[in-house]
Amino acid sequence: MSRESSDQSAADPADSSTAAADGGVADARFEDVDWDRIDSVNRGRSLKSRIWLTIVSIWATAFGGTLFVRYVMGDSILSERLGPLQDALDPTVVEAIPLLSLNDGWVSFPVVGVVELHNWLWWITLAGFVYYGALPLYENPRMTRYYWRRFRKNKAAVISGLFLVVIFLIGFVGSRVTSQPEPEAGLDGIPPVGISTESYNVGPAGQKVADCAGGVCTGTWEYPFGTTTSGEDIFLGVIHGMEISMMVGLTATAASLVIAAGIALVSVYYGGWIDEIAFRWVDIQLTFPAFFLYLLLVYSIGGSMFILILIFGFIEWGGGARLMRSEALQRREEPYITASKAAGANPLWTMRKHLLPNISNTIITYASLSIPSIILAEAALSFLGLGDPTMVSWGQLIADGRDNLANLWWISTIPGIFLFLTVLSFNFLGDALRDAIDPRHEGAE
């Protein structure tokens, strides 16, 4: 090496390290660049991606372990069929793991205690929303401002979004700082604040709580929305019903979106017999409504929020897959897809970077229809007495007042109003998000 080149390397250590890091792109000819080295560096996962994978791995381990301990190692219909193998599966082995314990057959974790199965699904849904929804908007402020300018033109959607945020926050926080409403004998029929009713509609204990005089009882702030025919506080019931509605709608829709988008993209990208088999299965699945499958499970093993979410999340995705497939078929012939294939790009990368973003408007349209329909389905099942009996939902409250609409109209009306506004808000929000994200609506403004 000459003195001049040696002095230059010593004078510019940063340039040397940069050249080493980029494979010599800056100072070398194209054919001399170490492209394999560059590719290996670029293929490494970012810190954010590694954190997300860690969270998903921990969640999957804890959720899978909970299911295994409860339904395989513990007493259940499945464990009864294991025969001699069941004798070797002792659930008390969990006690030997630090910080873990058993509580009535369920794994109890430190701080949080026993986590119910539907809450596992709810938490991973919220984490996925933050990772795939909130973080990209935070990392791309220019894109976020552009979408916001388009979204805020729809005033009804802005109001709907604010309403849903309030419903979510009140339900998520309120259901954790307040207890579930419990029946209280004699407190039945108390009217809401500002409403009066005849005293004979109110229970004896309720007449002492409410302001009753002259044969008329007026609502009290102790029970701002009044009470049901069994003495349950409607205000607390509405708060807990907020989270139930959001949980069922968002979690089941998230599961169906993942399955529908995956099936549609793989089928369109590869085509041929893969596409044929996948969508013949969709045709078969669409002939058997999830509602009847849920009824079958309710009468065989009992109803629960976890089963309801599984049924509507993992069965009701056929219609969404058809919508996404029809949109993806149009995008498959675009030049950028052809160029990606010609360049030898990984199929998964092409689907994730090119096909998926370009069918986002269809995904949002499907989600905006799916969420309110699932919320209504849960309310209908609870109204019929087929929901989770351990959880208070709007459908249960509406059912509690159906026989007393003439005298105790607020029992069904108040949760019914919240249900109506929530479903309507999701429809407004979905339409506005579709218009804001889909560039094809640019010229229609």
Residue pairs with C-beta under 8 A, 6 or more apart in sequence:
9 16
15 26
18 26
19 25
19 26
19 27
21 41
22 38
23 33
23 34
23 35
23 37
23 38
24 32
24 33
24 34
25 33
25 38
45 53
48 131
48 135
52 131
55 127
56 124
59 120
59 123
59 124
59 127
62 107
62 109
62 115
62 120
63 117
63 120
63 124
65 107
66 106
66 107
66 115
66 117
66 120
67 117
69 91
69 94
69 102
69 105
69 106
69 107
70 76
70 105
70 106
70 107
71 78
71 79
72 78
72 79
72 82
72 89
73 79
73 89
73 90
73 91
73 93
74 91
74 105
75 105
77 301
79 86
79 89
80 86
82 89
91 102
91 105
92 102
94 100
94 101
94 102
94 107
95 101
95 102
99 109
99 110
100 107
100 108
100 109
100 110
101 107
101 108
102 108
103 113
103 114
104 114
106 114
107 114
108 114
109 115
116 305
116 306
117 304
117 306
118 247
118 251
118 304
118 305
118 306
118 309
121 251
121 255
121 306
121 309
121 313
122 247
122 250
122 251
125 250
125 251
125 254
128 254
129 250
129 254
136 143
137 143
137 144
137 147
138 144
147 436
147 437
150 435
150 436
151 157
151 158
151 432
151 433
151 436
152 158
153 445
154 428
154 431
154 432
154 435
156 428
156 432
157 428
157 429
157 431
157 432
157 433
158 432
159 428
160 424
160 425
160 426
160 428
160 429
160 432
161 425
161 429
163 421
163 422
163 425
164 422
164 425
164 426
164 429
167 242
167 245
167 246
167 418
167 422
168 242
168 246
170 239
170 242
171 239
171 240
171 241
171 242
171 243
171 244
171 245
171 246
172 243
172 246
174 239
174 240
174 242
174 243
175 239
175 240
175 242
175 243
178 236
178 239
178 240
179 236
180 236
180 240
180 391
180 392
181 232
181 233
181 234
181 236
181 237
181 240
181 392
182 232
183 230
183 231
183 232
184 205
184 227
184 230
184 231
184 232
185 203
185 205
185 231
186 203
186 204
186 205
186 206
186 231
187 203
187 205
187 206
187 209
187 223
187 227
187 231
188 202
188 203
188 206
188 227
188 228
188 229
188 230
188 231
189 197
189 201
189 202
189 203
189 206
189 226
189 227
189 229
189 407
189 408
190 202
190 203
190 206
190 209
190 210
190 217
190 219
190 220
190 223
190 226
190 227
191 197
191 202
191 210
191 217
191 218
191 219
191 226
191 410
192 219
192 223
192 224
192 225
192 226
192 234
192 410
192 414
193 219
193 220
193 221
193 224
193 225
194 218
194 219
195 218
195 219
195 226
195 410
196 216
196 217
196 218
196 219
197 216
197 217
197 407
197 408
198 215
198 216
198 217
198 407
199 207
199 212
199 215
199 216
199 217
200 215
201 217
201 407
201 408
202 210
202 212
202 217
203 231
205 231
206 217
206 227
206 231
207 217
209 220
209 222
209 223
210 217
210 218
210 219
210 220
211 217
211 218
211 220
212 218
219 226
223 233
223 234
223 235
224 235
225 233
225 234
225 235
225 238
225 410
225 414
226 234
226 408
226 410
226 411
226 414
227 233
227 234
228 234
228 237
228 397
228 400
228 401
228 411
229 400
229 401
229 403
229 404
229 408
229 411
230 400
232 392
232 400
234 397
234 410
234 411
234 414
234 415
236 392
237 392
237 396
237 397
237 415
238 394
238 397
238 414
238 415
238 418
240 391
240 392
240 393
241 392
241 393
241 394
241 396
241 397
241 415
241 418
242 418
244 305
244 378
244 391
244 392
244 393
244 394
245 375
245 378
245 379
245 393
245 394
245 419
245 422
247 305
247 309
248 305
248 308
248 309
248 312
248 374
248 375
248 378
249 370
249 371
249 372
249 374
249 375
249 378
249 426
250 371
251 309
251 313
252 308
252 309
252 312
252 313
252 316
252 370
252 374
253 313
253 367
253 370
253 371
253 374
254 313
255 309
255 310
255 313
255 314
255 317
256 312
256 313
256 314
256 316
256 317
256 320
256 370
257 317
257 320
257 363
257 366
257 367
257 370
259 313
259 314
259 317
259 321
260 317
260 318
260 320
260 321
260 324
260 366
261 320
261 321
261 324
261 356
261 359
261 363
263 278
263 282
263 317
263 321
263 325
264 321
264 322
264 324
264 325
264 328
264 359
265 324
265 328
265 351
265 355
265 356
266 274
266 278
266 351
267 274
267 275
267 278
267 279
267 325
268 275
268 325
268 328
268 329
268 332
268 355
269 328
269 332
269 347
269 350
269 351
269 355
270 347
278 321
279 321
279 322
279 325
282 318
282 321
282 322
283 318
285 315
285 318
286 318
286 319
288 315
290 311
290 312
290 315
290 316
291 377
293 311
293 315
294 303
294 307
294 308
294 311
294 312
294 381
294 386
295 386
297 303
297 307
297 311
298 307
298 386
301 307
303 381
303 386
303 387
303 388
303 389
304 388
305 387
305 388
305 391
308 378
308 381
308 387
308 388
312 374
312 377
316 370
316 374
319 366
320 363
320 366
320 370
323 362
323 365
323 366
324 359
324 362
324 363
324 366
326 362
327 358
327 359
327 361
327 362
328 355
328 359
331 337
331 354
331 355
331 358
331 359
332 355
334 358
336 354
337 350
337 354
337 355
340 349
340 350
340 353
340 354
341 350
360 437
360 438
361 434
361 437
361 438
361 440
364 430
364 433
364 434
364 437
365 430
365 434
367 430
368 426
368 427
368 429
368 430
368 431
368 433
368 434
369 427
369 430
371 426
371 430
372 422
372 423
372 424
372 426
372 427
375 419
375 422
375 423
375 426
376 419
376 423
378 387
378 393
378 395
379 393
379 394
379 395
379 398
379 419
380 395
381 387
381 395
382 388
382 393
382 394
382 395
382 396
382 399
383 395
383 396
383 398
383 399
383 402
384 399
385 399
387 393
387 395
387 396
394 415
394 416
394 418
394 419
395 419
397 411
397 412
397 414
397 415
398 411
398 412
398 415
398 416
398 419
399 412
400 411
400 412
401 408
401 409
401 410
401 411
401 412
401 413
402 412
404 411
405 412
434 441
435 441
